[in-house]
């Protein structure tokens, strides 16, 4: 029997809050109806998804597995509906996601030279919505930085770039040609909200500044509240007089990939993948803004 997406959405609502009453309110249905739908889903799957006792509701092993799989499935269904709607309007449009500091224009112009009838839009992403925006169809393809939840995604490596430490101007290390991680010992750090995105292995304090975006992070650094880490390309896009960027060679390099939903089949997206790879090769060789123009010109000529 095919998996019923409506029942799957009901399951996710209960699983996320582990409360049938609140899930029913969120879904705008009566609680008994929700309970019947969950029991029907369990019967269809031949597995109990929740345990229910005086202590409350908990996921079984089967429930935890289904919750892991449900996100990509529901996002893929939403993306399919979105693409069908766009196609029905006769639109030829490709939405490209990108992270701060990653230039999209070289691959975009190379792609547009081959597909002049396709409108390319760009969409900024943060570290915590990279996968979600690809899976739910808000973007068709994207430049992403590791780490990222790769479940349901197809990723192709493009290049790596050195890590830099962002320091307030006037910091004791701001004029150095490079520093080591040991040189930074004892410095307060402006952490990303998700510790897995930090390139340094140093222990994190229980308290301290935690931020989501690059701009917020740099504001705290400029105010002298801590140091932080960025990829080299971010230093070009976020050049400012109150912050100095210094290379940290002993940190693992930042890894940049181009990605799309694994379930997606799209010749246009595949062509953008190719353009991204071709421009990345020239990017890696040149390493500055001049190479982006070279990439545009070279790939467009190969068009």
C-alpha positions in Angstrom: 0.0 0.0 0.0 1.3 3.5 -0.9 2.2 5.8 2.0 -0.5 8.4 2.5 1.1 11.8 2.7 -1.8 13.3 4.6 -1.4 10.7 7.4 2.4 11.2 7.3 1.9 15.0 7.9 -0.4 14.1 10.8 2.3 11.8 12.2 5.0 14.4 12.0 2.8 16.9 13.8 2.4 14.5 16.7 6.0 13.3 16.7 7.4 16.8 16.8 5.5 17.8 19.9 4.7 14.3 21.4 1.2 15.6 22.2 -2.0 14.6 20.4 -4.1 17.5 21.6 -1.6 20.2 20.5 -1.0 18.5 17.2 -4.8 18.3 16.6 -5.1 22.1 17.3 -2.2 22.8 14.9 -3.8 20.7 12.2 -7.3 22.2 12.8 -8.9 18.8 13.2 -10.5 17.0 16.2 -8.3 14.9 18.4 -10.3 11.7 17.9 -9.9 12.1 14.1 -6.2 12.5 14.5 -5.9 9.5 16.7 -7.8 7.4 14.2 -5.6 8.5 11.4 -2.4 7.6 13.4 -3.8 4.2 14.2 -4.7 3.7 10.5 -1.1 4.6 9.5 0.3 2.2 12.1 -1.9 -0.6 10.6 -0.8 0.3 7.1 2.9 0.2 8.1 2.5 -2.9 10.4 4.3 -1.1 13.2 3.6 0.9 16.3 4.8 4.4 16.0 4.1 5.7 19.5 3.9 4.4 23.0 1.1 5.9 25.1 1.1 5.6 28.9 0.5 7.6 32.0 3.8 9.4 31.5 2.8 10.7 28.1 3.6 9.9 24.4 6.9 8.7 23.1 8.2 7.5 19.8 9.0 3.8 19.2 12.1 2.8 17.2 9.9 2.5 14.2 8.5 6.0 14.9 11.9 7.5 15.1 12.8 5.9 11.8 9.7 7.2 10.1 10.3 10.7 11.5 13.8 10.7 10.0 12.4 9.7 6.6 9.3 11.9 6.7 11.0 15.3 6.3 12.6 14.6 2.8 9.4 12.8 1.7 7.1 15.7 2.5 9.6 18.3 1.2 9.9 16.4 -2.0 6.1 16.3 -2.4 5.8 20.0 -1.7 8.6 20.8 -4.2 6.9 18.6 -6.9 3.7 20.6 -6.5 5.6 23.9 -6.7 7.4 22.8 -9.9 4.1 21.7 -11.5 2.5 25.0 -10.7 5.4 26.9 -12.2 5.4 24.7 -15.3 1.6 25.3 -15.7 2.2 29.0 -15.9 4.6 28.4 -18.7 7.5 29.8 -16.6 11.1 28.9 -17.3 12.8 29.8 -14.0 15.7 28.5 -12.0 16.2 29.6 -8.4 19.8 29.3 -7.1 20.5 29.4 -3.4 23.8 30.7 -2.1 25.7 31.2 1.2 27.3 34.4 2.2 30.5 35.2 0.3 30.0 32.7 -2.5 29.7 34.4 -5.9 26.8 33.2 -8.0 27.2 35.4 -11.0 30.0 33.5 -12.9 28.0 30.2 -13.1 24.7 32.2 -13.6 26.0 34.0 -16.6 27.6 30.9 -18.1 24.3 29.1 -17.6 22.3 32.0 -19.1 24.5 32.0 -22.2 23.3 28.5 -22.9 19.7 29.1 -21.7 18.8 32.6 -22.7 15.1 31.8 -22.2 15.5 30.9 -18.6 15.2 33.5 -15.8 17.7 32.8 -13.0 16.8 34.1 -9.5 19.1 33.9 -6.5 18.1 33.3 -2.9 20.3 33.9 0.2 20.5 31.0 2.7 21.8 30.6 6.2 23.6 27.6 7.6 20.5 26.2 9.3 18.2 26.3 6.3 20.4 25.1 3.5 19.0 21.5 3.3 15.4 22.6 4.0 15.3 25.1 1.2 16.5 22.5 -1.3 14.2 19.8 -0.1 11.0 21.9 0.0 11.6 23.5 -3.4 12.3 27.1 -2.4 15.5 26.8 -4.4 16.3 24.4 -7.3 20.0 24.2 -6.8 22.3 25.8 -4.3 25.9 26.6 -3.3 26.3 25.2 0.2 29.0 25.0 2.8 29.7 22.0 4.9 28.5 20.8 7.4 25.0 20.1 6.0 22.5 17.3 6.5 23.0 15.4 3.3 19.9 13.2 3.7 17.9 13.4 0.5 20.5 15.6 -1.3 22.9 15.2 -4.1 26.1 17.1 -3.6 29.1 17.8 -5.9 32.3 19.3 -4.5 33.4 22.5 -6.1 36.4 23.9 -4.1 37.8 24.6 -0.7 39.0 27.9 0.7 41.2 28.8 3.6 39.7 29.8 7.0 40.3 33.3 8.4 39.8 34.6 11.9 37.8 37.9 12.2 39.4 40.2 14.7 38.4 43.7 15.8 40.8 46.4 14.5 43.4 47.1 17.1 43.5 43.5 18.3 47.0 42.3 19.3 47.0 39.9 16.4 45.3 42.0 13.8 48.5 42.9 11.9 49.9 39.4 11.7 50.4 37.7 8.3 48.9 34.5 9.8 48.1 33.0 13.2 47.7 29.5 14.7 44.8 28.2 16.6 47.1 28.2 19.7 47.6 31.9 19.3 43.9 32.4 19.8 43.7 30.4 23.0 41.7 32.2 25.7 40.0 34.6 23.2 36.2 34.8 23.6 34.5 33.4 20.5 31.3 34.5 18.8 29.8 31.0 18.2 27.3 30.0 15.6 24.1 28.8 17.1 24.9 25.3 15.9 28.3 24.3 17.3 28.8 21.8 14.4 29.4 24.7 12.1 32.5 25.9 14.0 35.8 25.0 12.3 37.7 24.9 15.6 37.7 21.9 17.9 38.2 24.0 21.1 35.6 23.4 23.8 32.7 25.7 23.8 31.4 27.5 26.9 27.9 27.0 28.2 27.3 30.7 27.8 28.5 33.3 25.4 27.4 35.0 22.2 25.7 32.7 19.7 24.5 34.1 16.4 22.9 32.9 13.1 24.2 35.1 10.3 27.5 36.6 9.2 26.4 40.2 9.6 25.3 39.6 13.2 28.6 37.8 13.9 30.7 40.6 12.5 28.8 43.3 14.5 29.8 41.5 17.7 33.4 41.1 16.5 33.7 44.8 15.6 32.3 45.7 19.1 35.2 43.7 20.7 32.9 41.0 22.2 34.9 38.2 20.7 36.6 36.7 17.6 35.1 34.5 15.0 35.9 32.5 11.9 35.0 32.9 8.2 35.9 31.5 4.8 38.3 33.6 2.7 35.5 34.6 0.2 33.4 36.1 3.0 36.3 38.5 3.8 36.0 40.0 0.3 32.2 40.4 0.6 32.4 41.8 4.1 35.3 44.1 4.0 35.0 46.8 6.7 37.4 49.2 8.4 36.6 48.0 12.0 37.5 44.3 11.3 40.8 42.6 10.4 40.9 39.2 8.8 44.0 37.0 9.4 44.6 33.5 7.9 44.6 30.5 10.3 46.4 27.8 8.3 46.0 25.0 10.8 42.2 25.1 10.6 40.5 22.8 8.2 39.5 24.6 5.0 36.0 25.6 4.3 34.3 23.2 1.8 31.9 24.5 -0.9 29.5 22.2 -2.8 26.8 22.6 -5.3 23.6 20.7 -4.3 20.1 19.8 -5.3 17.4 17.4 -4.0 18.3 13.8 -4.9 14.8 13.1 -6.1 14.9 16.0 -8.6 15.4 15.2 -12.3 16.0 18.4 -14.2 18.2 19.0 -17.3 18.3 22.7 -16.4 19.6 22.0 -12.9 22.1 19.5 -14.3 23.3 22.2 -16.7 23.7 24.7 -13.8 25.8 22.0 -12.0 28.1 21.8 -15.0 28.4 25.6 -15.2 29.2 25.8 -11.4 31.9 23.1 -11.8 33.4 24.8 -14.8 33.6 28.3 -13.2 34.9 26.7 -9.9 37.9 25.3 -11.8 38.9 28.8 -12.9 38.1 30.2 -9.5 40.4 27.8 -7.8 43.3 28.7 -10.2 43.0 32.5 -9.9 41.6 33.1 -6.4 40.3 36.7 -6.7 37.7 38.8 -8.3 39.5 38.9 -11.7 39.0 35.1 -12.0 35.2 35.5 -11.8 35.3 37.7 -14.9 37.6 35.2 -16.5 35.3 32.4 -15.6 32.3 34.2 -17.1 34.1 35.0 -20.3 35.8 31.5 -20.7 32.7 29.5 -20.0 30.4 31.7 -22.1 32.8 31.3 -25.1 32.6 27.5 -24.7 28.8 28.0 -24.4 
